[in-house]
Amino acid sequence: LAGRNSYSKTDPDAIFMRMKDDHMQNGQLKPGYNVQISSEDQFIVNYTLHQQTNDLHTLKPHLESYQYLYQSLPESLTADAGYGSQENYELLSNKGINAYVKFNTFDQEQNKTESKKKKNASAFHRDQLHYNKEEDYYVCPMGQRMDKISQGKKITKSGYKQTYSKYRAKNCTGCSTKSVCFKGKNERVVERNHTLEYYKQKAREDLLSEIGQAKLKKRTADVEPVFAHVKHNRNFKRFTHRGLDKVELEFGLHALAHNIRKKSA
């Protein structure tokens, strides 16, 4: 399968993706490609097609394609939570690109309509635990010290290595808040990726800045209309060719037509 998790007999290069093109909008598995675009003022400046359903691992090859085309990299990049990972944050940082990329819980953090019950429960969430960086330990909501008990590595699908540390409370037996703090018979254990937490905090600060808020608003008004024009206004909802090379050319022609029409509008 060449690293893919699915294979289509009608188009060996395609992967099975959950489509929403039937009248019930219930999502059917059909062969397809994951199309990624970069846009500026609703002009398509770069596009790539990928043989994977998840957007997470498409950013690196998409940036490489951009750099090959223009012999340079963008000064800044704005993307939604589908691209927010330690690997991508590190990639953008190393390339000197100002990143305005959400992580998967960013919108949830900013939700001002949370119920009181959820707000109270959030005080026990691992993200809210106090961390003593100098002595490397956490403190639970009841003031109990949680010492580090182990450290290990995990490897992502792309081969990227992440380091995780585990911290355990000393005695949760008889604690009056145990039922809302965590579910388990023994002491509470939390797992933390400190490098990822650093990047998330930086992303949080950048996204909540005046520039970050303007970037997020511009992204919604920039890239989403492009897909809307191509798919709905011009009725390009499926590829008519098969094979990665041919569908890349087919989408390229649609991207070119979109830019010409946008320029003449």
Secondary structure, 3 states (H helix, E strand, C coil): CCCCCCCCCCCCCCEEEEECCCCCCCCEEEEECEEEEEEECCEEEEEEEECCCCCCCCHHHHHHHHHHHHCCCCCEEEECHHHCCHHHHHHHHHCCCEEEECCCCHHHHHCCCCCHHHHHHHCCCHHHCEEECCCCEEECCCCCEEEEEEEEEEECCCCCEEEEEEEEECCCCCCCCHHHHCCCCCCCEEEECHHHHHHHHHHHHHHHCHHHHHHHHHHHHHHHHHHHHHHHHCCCCCCCCCCHHHHHHHHHHHHHHHHHHHHHC
